[in-house]
Amino acid sequence: MKLRKPVVITLIAAAPVLAYAGLCGWMYAKQRDILYLPQTTKATPDQTDFGIARNGVMLNGWLVNIGQPGAVLYFGGNAERIEDRKADFAKWFPNASTYLVPYRGYGASEGTPTEADILEDALAVYDQVQARQPGARIVVIGRSLGSAVASYVASKRPVAKLVLVTPFDSMANVAQQHYPWLPVRWLLQDKYEQASYLQAYKGPLLIVRAGRDDVVPAVSTNKLIASLKYKPTVLDLPHADHSTVASSRTYAQSLMAFVGTP
C-alpha cells in the first residue's frame, strides 16, 4: 500500500503528539504504582499488636508503651516501614501510648491504597484511639505523605499537637516539580491538598524541613508555611535529606520537647 505524500507528512507531524498522549495515558494509569510503594513494607497480622476494621478491610498495626496516659498517632511516608520507628518512639514518648497503623496495602493491612480510603481510614484509627483512651490528649505526627494524612485528621478531629515532617502544600505541586513536562493537575487522582486541610487547624504545630530534600521540593514546604494563618514552630535540618531527616539527634530532641507530656 502506498501513502500519498501529504498523508505521510501528517503522520510524521502527529507522531510526537500521539507519543505524548500515550505517555500521559500511561502515567494516568500507573500513577498510584508510582505514588504508593508498599512492596518493602510487608508484614503478617501475627507480627502486629492490634487490628481495626473499616468497610471490610483490616488495618493491622503496632502499639508502643501500652497503657500510658497520653496518646501519639503516627502516619508514615509512602515507602516507610513504620514499625521501624517503634524503638525510637518508645524512648521519645515514654508517657504516651503510641499507635502506628500502616495504610491499607502496607505492612499487614489489607486493601489497596487510594487517597479517599487512606484519609477515611486515618479518621477511623483516630476514633479507635479515642475510644481506647477516652479523655486523652492525642498528638498526631505525619511524615512526607503522612504529613498530609495527619493534617487531614487535624482538620476533622481534636488534635492536641501536630508534627509535620517534610510536608508539602499539595501533591499536585510536588508532582509538577518532578514531572514539569506533564499536565499533572489534569492527570492526578490523589491530590492531598494539605494546605487546604491545615486551614481548619489552630493548635500547636511543628514543621520539620530537610535542607537536602530531593523528594519534597523546598518551594512546596515553603508554600505550605506561607499559607498558614499563624506562625508554626519550624525546625530546619540543613544537612538532612528526605530519607535521613529522622536520624538527626536534633530531630529527636525537638520532637521530644514539642510533644512533651501529651
C-alpha positions as CSV (number, residue, x, y, z in Angstrom):
1,M,0.0,0.0,0.0
2,K,1.3,3.4,-1.0
3,L,0.6,6.6,1.0
4,R,0.3,10.0,-0.5
5,K,3.0,12.5,0.5
6,P,0.6,14.8,2.5
7,V,-0.6,11.8,4.5
8,V,2.9,10.8,5.3
9,I,3.8,14.3,6.4
10,T,0.6,14.4,8.5
11,L,1.5,11.1,10.2
12,I,5.1,12.2,10.9
13,A,3.8,15.5,12.3
14,A,1.3,13.7,14.5
15,A,3.8,11.1,15.9
16,P,5.1,13.3,18.7
17,V,1.6,14.3,19.7
18,L,0.4,10.7,19.8
19,A,3.5,9.6,21.7
20,Y,2.9,12.4,24.3
21,A,-0.7,11.4,24.6
22,G,0.3,7.8,25.1
23,L,2.7,8.8,27.8
24,C,0.1,10.8,29.6
25,G,-2.3,7.8,29.4
26,W,0.4,5.5,30.8
27,M,1.1,7.9,33.7
28,Y,-2.6,8.3,34.5
29,A,-2.9,4.5,34.6
30,K,0.3,3.9,36.6
31,Q,0.3,6.9,38.9
32,R,-0.7,5.0,42.1
33,D,2.1,2.5,41.4
34,I,4.5,5.5,41.4
35,L,3.0,7.2,44.5
36,Y,2.4,4.2,46.7
37,L,5.3,1.9,47.4
38,P,4.2,-0.8,49.9
39,Q,6.3,-3.6,48.4
40,T,9.1,-3.4,51.0
41,T,6.8,-2.9,54.0
42,K,5.1,-6.2,54.0
43,A,4.3,-7.9,57.3
44,T,1.8,-10.6,58.6
45,P,-1.0,-9.9,61.0
46,D,0.6,-12.1,63.7
47,Q,3.5,-9.7,63.7
48,T,1.3,-6.8,64.7
49,D,-0.4,-5.8,68.0
50,F,-3.9,-4.9,67.1
51,G,-6.3,-4.5,64.2
52,I,-9.0,-2.1,63.2
53,A,-11.8,-3.0,60.7
54,R,-13.2,-0.5,58.3
55,N,-15.6,-1.4,55.5
56,G,-14.5,-5.0,55.5
57,V,-10.7,-4.1,55.4
58,M,-8.5,-4.9,58.4
59,L,-5.8,-2.4,59.3
60,N,-3.2,-4.1,61.4
61,G,-0.7,-2.0,63.4
62,W,1.6,-1.7,66.4
63,L,1.2,-0.1,69.8
64,V,4.2,1.2,71.8
65,N,4.1,2.0,75.6
66,I,0.8,0.3,76.2
67,G,-1.2,1.8,79.0
68,Q,0.4,5.2,79.2
69,P,-2.0,8.1,79.7
70,G,-1.0,10.2,76.6
71,A,-1.6,9.2,73.0
72,V,0.6,9.7,69.9
73,L,-0.7,8.7,66.4
74,Y,1.9,8.3,63.6
75,F,1.4,8.3,59.9
76,G,4.4,7.4,57.7
77,G,5.8,8.0,54.3
78,N,4.8,6.4,51.0
79,A,7.5,3.7,51.3
80,E,8.1,3.6,55.1
81,R,8.2,0.6,57.3
82,I,6.6,2.4,60.3
83,E,7.4,-0.4,62.7
84,D,11.0,0.6,62.4
85,R,10.0,3.7,64.5
86,K,8.9,1.6,67.4
87,A,12.1,1.7,69.4
88,D,12.6,5.4,68.9
89,F,9.1,6.3,69.9
90,A,9.3,4.1,73.0
91,K,12.2,6.2,74.2
92,W,11.0,9.6,72.9
93,F,7.4,9.4,74.2
94,P,7.5,7.3,77.4
95,N,4.3,8.8,78.8
96,A,2.3,8.2,75.6
97,S,0.7,5.1,74.1
98,T,1.9,5.4,70.5
99,Y,-0.1,3.9,67.6
100,L,1.5,3.0,64.3
101,V,-1.0,1.7,61.7
102,P,0.2,1.1,58.2
103,Y,-2.0,2.4,55.3
104,R,-4.2,-0.1,53.5
105,G,-2.0,-2.3,51.3
106,Y,1.1,-1.6,53.5
107,G,2.6,-3.8,56.2
108,A,-0.1,-6.3,57.3
109,S,-3.0,-4.0,56.4
110,E,-5.4,-5.3,53.8
111,G,-6.7,-3.4,50.7
112,T,-5.4,-1.1,48.1
113,P,-4.2,2.4,48.8
114,T,-6.1,5.4,47.5
115,E,-6.4,9.0,48.9
116,A,-10.0,8.7,49.8
117,D,-9.6,5.4,51.6
118,I,-6.4,6.4,53.4
119,L,-7.9,9.6,54.7
120,E,-11.1,7.9,56.0
121,D,-9.0,5.1,57.4
122,A,-7.0,7.6,59.3
123,L,-10.1,9.1,60.9
124,A,-11.2,5.6,61.9
125,V,-7.8,5.0,63.5
126,Y,-8.1,8.2,65.4
127,D,-11.6,7.3,66.6
128,Q,-10.3,3.9,67.8
129,V,-7.5,5.6,69.7
130,Q,-10.0,8.0,71.3
131,A,-12.3,5.1,72.2
132,R,-9.4,3.2,73.8
133,Q,-8.2,6.3,75.7
134,P,-11.2,8.5,76.4
135,G,-10.1,11.9,77.5
136,A,-6.5,11.5,76.3
137,R,-4.9,14.4,74.5
138,I,-3.9,13.0,71.1
139,V,-0.8,14.2,69.4
140,V,-0.6,13.4,65.6
141,I,2.7,13.1,63.7
142,G,3.0,12.7,60.0
143,R,6.0,12.3,57.7
144,S,6.1,13.0,54.0
145,L,2.9,11.5,52.6
146,G,1.8,11.0,56.2
147,S,2.0,14.7,56.8
148,A,-1.0,15.3,54.6
149,V,-2.8,12.4,56.3
150,A,-2.0,13.9,59.7
151,S,-3.2,17.4,58.5
152,Y,-6.4,15.9,57.3
153,V,-7.0,14.2,60.7
154,A,-6.3,17.5,62.4
155,S,-8.8,19.3,60.2
156,K,-11.6,16.8,61.3
157,R,-10.8,15.8,64.9
158,P,-9.5,17.4,68.1
159,V,-5.7,17.2,67.9
160,A,-3.6,18.5,70.9
161,K,-0.4,19.0,68.9
162,L,0.6,18.4,65.3
163,V,4.0,17.5,63.9
164,L,4.6,17.5,60.1
165,V,7.9,16.1,58.9
166,T,8.9,17.2,55.3
167,P,5.4,18.3,54.5
168,F,4.1,19.8,51.2
169,D,1.3,22.1,50.1
170,S,-0.3,19.7,47.6
171,M,0.6,16.6,45.8
172,A,-0.1,18.3,42.5
173,N,2.7,20.9,43.2
174,V,5.1,18.2,44.3
175,A,4.4,16.1,41.2
176,Q,4.7,19.1,38.9
177,Q,8.2,19.7,40.2
178,H,9.2,16.2,39.4
179,Y,7.3,16.0,36.0
180,P,7.3,19.5,34.6
181,W,6.5,18.2,31.1
182,L,3.2,16.6,32.1
183,P,-0.2,18.2,32.7
184,V,-0.1,16.8,36.3
185,R,-3.2,18.7,37.5
186,W,-5.3,17.1,34.9
187,L,-3.9,13.6,35.4
188,L,-3.6,13.4,39.2
189,Q,-6.2,11.3,41.0
190,D,-4.9,11.6,44.6
191,K,-4.3,15.3,45.3
192,Y,-3.7,15.5,49.0
193,E,-4.4,19.2,49.3
194,Q,-2.6,19.7,52.6
195,A,-2.5,23.5,52.7
196,S,-6.3,23.4,52.4
197,Y,-6.6,20.8,55.2
198,L,-4.5,22.9,57.6
199,Q,-6.7,26.0,57.4
200,A,-9.0,24.3,59.9
201,Y,-6.3,23.5,62.5
202,K,-5.4,26.2,65.1
203,G,-3.3,24.2,67.6
204,P,0.4,23.9,68.2
205,L,2.3,22.9,65.0
206,L,5.8,21.8,64.4
207,I,7.1,21.6,60.9
208,V,10.4,19.9,60.1
209,R,12.3,20.8,56.9
210,A,15.2,18.9,55.4
211,G,17.7,21.1,53.7
212,R,18.7,18.5,51.1
213,D,15.3,17.0,50.5
214,D,15.2,15.7,46.9
215,V,11.6,14.3,47.1
216,V,9.6,17.2,48.6
217,P,10.8,20.4,46.9
218,A,11.6,23.3,49.3
219,V,9.2,25.5,47.4
220,S,6.3,23.2,48.3
221,T,7.1,23.2,52.0
222,N,7.5,26.9,52.0
223,K,4.2,27.5,50.2
224,L,2.6,25.4,52.9
225,I,4.1,27.5,55.7
226,A,3.1,30.7,53.8
227,S,-0.5,29.6,53.5
228,L,-0.9,29.3,57.3
229,K,-2.8,31.9,59.2
230,Y,-0.4,31.8,62.1
231,K,3.3,31.1,62.5
232,P,4.3,27.5,63.3
233,T,7.4,26.3,65.0
234,V,9.8,25.4,62.2
235,L,12.8,23.0,62.7
236,D,15.4,23.3,59.8
237,L,17.8,20.4,59.4
238,P,20.1,21.8,56.6
239,H,22.2,18.7,56.2
240,A,19.4,16.1,56.2
241,D,17.7,14.7,53.1
242,H,14.3,13.2,52.8
243,S,15.4,9.7,54.0
244,T,17.8,10.8,56.8
245,V,15.7,13.5,58.4
246,A,14.6,11.2,61.3
247,S,18.2,10.2,62.1
248,S,19.3,13.5,63.4
249,R,19.7,14.0,67.2
250,T,18.3,17.4,66.8
251,Y,15.2,15.9,65.3
252,A,14.7,13.6,68.2
253,Q,15.3,16.3,70.8
254,S,12.9,18.7,69.1
255,L,10.1,16.1,68.8
256,M,10.5,15.2,72.5
257,A,10.5,18.8,73.5
258,F,7.5,19.7,71.4
259,V,5.4,16.7,72.2
260,G,6.3,16.8,75.9
261,T,3.7,15.1,78.0
262,P,0.6,14.6,75.8
